[in-house]
Amino acid sequence: MENFRELIIDAVLSKRIKNFKDIESEGIRKRNICSHFNGKICRIKFEESVVSSWLSQEGITPHPVLCYICPYFSLKEEEESTKSSLFDIYAYYAKLKESVEKELQFIESRINNFVYSSVSLRRRREELIYLLDDINEKIKITTELIKLSEYS
């Protein structure tokens, strides 16, 4: 039954998310090294069941796409479980996007000033652009998961 639920989620998400296979692979990699995942169950309790490959009384086995967008990913061990939702993840990335955009604007204003133009500022600008692209992708995926949760 576990594989059936995951196959249904895969079929729906693969049509809605670009590069689904790459995202799924990265999510599996993150899930397997995350300290919140014990090999079967994630200690983070999500309100929406659409993000799980398997549900049980103890918790959920998260779908790899959830692990891909999960901001709680860490290698550090935590003892207690955390409650979260897709809206919490969305809010996290929206706030992060806002702060990255502000820093990017500041750096671009400095780069435009010839006196402050430096290689390190340009490198930081490129890093922020890459980070902003990643954040936008995760916001889009989170939005798709929220839409799916409305139907379930």
Sequence and secondary structure as in RCSB ss.txt:
>XXXX:A:sequence
MENFRELIIDAVLSKRIKNFKDIESEGIRKRNICSHFNGKICRIKFEESVVSSWLSQEGITPHPVLCYICPYFSL
KEEEESTKSSLFDIYAYYAKLKESVEKELQFIESRINNFVYSSVSLRRRREELIYLLDDINEKIKITTELIKLSE
YS
>XXXX:A:secstr
 HHHHHHHHHHHHHHHSTTHHHHHHHHHHHHHH TTB SS BSEEES GGGEEEE SS EEE HHHHHH TT  S
S  SS EEE HHHHHHHHHHHHHHHHHHHHHHHHHHHSGGG  HHHHHHHHHHHHHHHHHHHHHHHHHHHHHHHH
H 
